[in-house]
Amino acid sequence: MMNRNEQEPIADEKWLAIISNDASYDGTFFYAVKTTGIFCRPSCKSRIPNKDNVRVFPNAEQALSEHFRPCKRCKPTGQRLPDQEWVDQIVECIELHYSETLTLEKLADMCHGSPYHLQRVFKRVRGIAPVEYIQQTRVAKAMHYLNNTDKAISEIAMKVGISNTSYFITMFKAKTGYTPADYRQINRIKQTREVHECEGANETDGLLDIVE
């Protein structure tokens, strides 16, 4: 059995049906997009995917068995996708694509829904707007880079999907109370102190062993 990452050739007829949203092919096959983990009917009005990332299945059951999830928009299983599951899809999509330009419109397109509906459902389920969640994710990733690498602030900004370094610094400070440079310095001082305290404790233990 082919796994999710293996390439499966797509017949020209089926590819044409996908890019033209041809409803006459609904029920004859389903297609899944590996980068989003979502599968659809041929008639789905979602953004045209990259052909290299598409797999086709003769039925919805096979797509489900390969751990693809039904599209919120075209409902390929005939059932309404629970909001919690859709929000889980959106969160996973953010985790995979936070380093890219990720507007609400693009996120909605990738997750097969309208921007308005995505905004409303995500905020109700998660308690915050999707754009806010994207910012939180980027700040968390930036904190990891600041703590564990010597990358320049501008490089870290690019890696978390923000091309404007000044905007990145402003956003980071708004979320954490520190500029990225200050955050890095404070954490390195803290890490150094913890290392010294640990070494001091080890030396004390050694002296106690000698006395005993």
Phi, psi and omega in degrees: 000137179287141176269176190297334184268352181280147182279135178238121182301143178247126178297144181304323181298315181290321179297319178297320179297322181292310185286343178256003180053049186280107183293341181293344179266355178301131181094341179271332174196167176230154178233145180238150178248118187296328183285338179252340182075020184245144175239154190221170166280156176303331184279359184302137183273012180292166180305142178296124182279168172290127185302325181294340182261006186259139171236150179244149180225146179287338179208166183293327182300319180293321177297318178296322181294337178266012175071022169276151184247147184293143179294137179291329187280308187262353175049066185295340177269355182083359181244152178285129179287125179303144183302321181299319179293322178294318178296324175299320176298317181296317179299315179298321179296319177296317180298327182278332190237013183300335182279357179258169171294117190228087176276168177299321180296316181293319179298317179297321179296316181294329183259011171062057176202176177273151179304317182298313182293319179298314180302312184293313182292316182298315182294323179293319183281318186263341180087356177221161179287152180301323179296322177296320179294322176300316179297316178300318179297316180295319178296318179298318178294320179296320178300321178298314179297319180295324182281332191240000179222170175253020181299145178295154180303318180297323179291320178296320178303315179296320183294333179260014171091017180238110184280338180267108184296320180298318178295320179301314181298317179297315180294317181299316180293322179297327182274328187245341184090358181229153168285160178304319181295316179294319179300315179298314182296313181299317181290327178289323175297317179297317180295319179296318179298318181296322178296315180295319179296321179294316179296321179296320179295321179295320179295319179296318178298322180295319179295320179296323179296321180293316180298317181293000000 
